[in-house]
Amino acid sequence: MSELEELMKALVSFRDARDWKQFHDTKNLAVALSIEAAELNELFLWKDSAASETVDKEKLKEELADVFAYALLLAEKHELDVKQIVLDKIARNAEKYPVEKAKGSAQKYTELWYPH
C-alpha cells in the first residue's frame, strides 16, 4: 500500500467511525476545503514577506493537514486518483509554461505567449 493510500484509508476510517460520510457531499467538502485554505492564509495576514517566512510551524502543519485532508476526501468522494490528477496537471502546466519561456518569470502563461 502506498503512503497516499495509507492516508486515504486513515481518513476514511476516521470519518466512517464517526458516521460523518453523510455530511461529506461534494459541496460541503469543497466549502470545508476553502475554509481551511482561508485559515491557512490567515497565518500570513498582515505580515510582510520576511515575517511570513517565520510563520509558526505547528500552526502551519495544522492548517496544511486540514487542507490536505479535505482535498483527499473530495478526491475519494469522486474516486479520483490523486497521484494521476496531479501528474496530469503538471503535464498540462509544462505545456503552458515551457522552461525556455517561463524560467525565472512569475507571469501567467497568457503573458508568456502574448507579451504586451
C-alpha positions as CSV (number, residue, x, y, z in Angstrom):
1,M,0.0,0.0,0.0
2,S,1.4,3.4,-1.0
3,E,1.7,6.2,1.6
4,L,-1.1,8.1,-0.2
5,E,-3.3,5.0,0.0
6,E,-2.5,4.8,3.8
7,L,-3.5,8.4,4.2
8,M,-6.8,7.9,2.4
9,K,-7.5,4.7,4.4
10,A,-6.8,6.5,7.7
11,L,-9.0,9.5,6.7
12,V,-11.9,7.3,5.6
13,S,-11.6,5.1,8.7
14,F,-11.7,8.2,11.0
15,R,-14.7,9.6,9.1
16,D,-16.6,6.4,9.0
17,A,-16.1,5.7,12.7
18,R,-17.9,8.9,13.4
19,D,-20.6,8.4,10.8
20,W,-19.6,11.7,9.1
21,K,-19.8,10.5,5.5
22,Q,-23.4,11.6,5.5
23,F,-22.2,15.2,5.7
24,H,-19.4,14.8,3.2
25,D,-21.2,15.7,0.0
26,T,-19.3,17.5,-2.8
27,K,-20.4,21.0,-1.8
28,N,-19.6,20.6,1.8
29,L,-16.2,19.1,1.2
30,A,-15.4,21.9,-1.3
31,V,-16.6,24.6,1.2
32,A,-14.6,23.0,4.1
33,L,-11.5,22.9,1.9
34,S,-12.0,26.6,1.1
35,I,-12.5,27.5,4.7
36,E,-9.3,25.6,5.8
37,A,-7.4,27.3,3.0
38,A,-8.6,30.6,4.3
39,E,-7.4,29.6,7.8
40,L,-4.0,28.8,6.3
41,N,-3.9,32.2,4.7
42,E,-4.8,33.8,8.0
43,L,-1.4,32.7,9.3
44,F,0.2,35.2,6.9
45,L,-2.4,38.0,7.1
46,W,-0.8,41.5,7.6
47,K,2.7,40.1,7.6
48,D,5.4,41.2,5.2
49,S,7.4,38.6,3.2
50,A,10.1,38.3,5.8
51,A,7.7,37.7,8.7
52,S,5.7,35.2,6.5
53,E,8.9,33.1,6.3
54,T,8.9,32.7,10.1
55,V,5.4,31.5,10.5
56,D,4.6,29.3,13.5
57,K,5.4,25.8,12.1
58,E,3.0,24.0,14.4
59,K,0.1,26.2,13.2
60,L,1.3,25.8,9.6
61,K,1.3,22.0,10.0
62,E,-2.2,22.0,11.5
63,E,-3.7,24.1,8.7
64,L,-1.9,22.3,5.9
65,A,-3.2,19.0,7.4
66,D,-6.7,20.2,7.2
67,V,-6.4,21.4,3.6
68,F,-4.8,18.1,2.6
69,A,-7.4,16.1,4.4
70,Y,-10.4,17.8,2.8
71,A,-8.7,17.7,-0.6
72,L,-8.1,14.0,-0.3
73,L,-11.7,13.3,0.9
74,L,-13.0,15.3,-2.0
75,A,-10.9,13.2,-4.4
76,E,-12.1,10.0,-2.6
77,K,-15.7,11.1,-3.0
78,H,-15.3,11.2,-6.7
79,E,-13.0,8.2,-7.0
80,L,-10.1,10.3,-8.4
81,D,-6.6,9.0,-8.4
82,V,-4.8,11.9,-6.6
83,K,-1.3,10.9,-7.9
84,Q,-2.6,10.8,-11.5
85,I,-4.6,14.0,-11.5
86,V,-1.5,15.9,-10.0
87,L,0.8,14.3,-12.7
88,D,-1.7,15.2,-15.4
89,K,-1.8,18.8,-14.1
90,I,2.0,19.0,-14.1
91,A,2.0,17.8,-17.7
92,R,-0.6,20.4,-18.7
93,N,1.4,23.1,-16.9
94,A,4.6,22.0,-18.6
95,E,2.9,22.7,-22.0
96,K,1.6,26.1,-20.8
97,Y,4.9,27.1,-19.1
98,P,7.8,25.8,-21.2
99,V,11.1,26.2,-19.4
100,E,12.5,28.4,-22.2
101,K,9.7,30.9,-21.7
102,A,8.8,30.6,-18.0
103,K,12.1,30.1,-16.2
104,G,12.5,32.9,-13.6
105,S,9.2,34.5,-14.6
106,A,6.1,34.8,-12.4
107,Q,3.9,35.8,-15.4
108,K,0.8,33.9,-16.3
109,Y,1.1,31.7,-19.4
110,T,-1.0,34.0,-21.4
111,E,1.5,36.8,-20.8
112,L,4.4,34.5,-21.7
113,W,2.9,33.6,-25.1
114,Y,1.5,37.1,-25.9
115,P,3.6,39.7,-24.2
116,H,2.4,43.2,-24.3
